[in-house]
Amino acid sequence: MNPPPRAELKGHLELFPYGLMVAAAMEGQIPVAIVLTWAMQVSFDPPLVAAAIERTSRMREAIRTSGSFTLSFLPKTRGMDLAKTFLQSSRMSEPERMPLQLSPSRAPVVEGALAWLSCRVRQEITTGDHDTVIGEVIDSGGSAAAGDVLLLSDTGWHYRR
């Protein structure tokens, strides 16, 4: 059986309900951050999350070398404005202008996020053009009850591939 045409398949894959968040890691003393949608919880005990990161990205290398990453959940109320600050053009040229702060565990998290998770890498899995990174949550903050999470479907944005 042949797979469906690429355009049709892309539309079908976009039906998944993705939360829009920011993944961040330290590259030495410099924070690197990206907008991310492919993440989920995978275990309660220990608390584990999985995030799919493009294999050839600067973010993937920062996670590989630092051994850690954070996920910041963006609020529906102003998450679009926050997300735009982490798009390709601004985050690579001016990392000091990103709205990031260091958590108590010294991990970069988004100022104004609903909540955030700081994770230590436990496992890395090669999955297609992305690597799936499994992280154990070692620290968290914010208030999950402070509002709703921004979803990809709220933005009108679509994947470029």
Secondary structure, DSSP 8 states (H G I E B T S, - for coil): -----HHHHHHHHTTS--B-EEEEEEETTEEEEEEE--EEEEETTTTEEEEEEETTSHHHHHHHHHSEEEEEE-BTTTHHHHHHTTSHHHHHH-GGGS-EEE-TTS-EEETT-SEEEEEEEEEEEEETTEEEEEEEEEEEEE-GGGS-B-BHHHHT-----
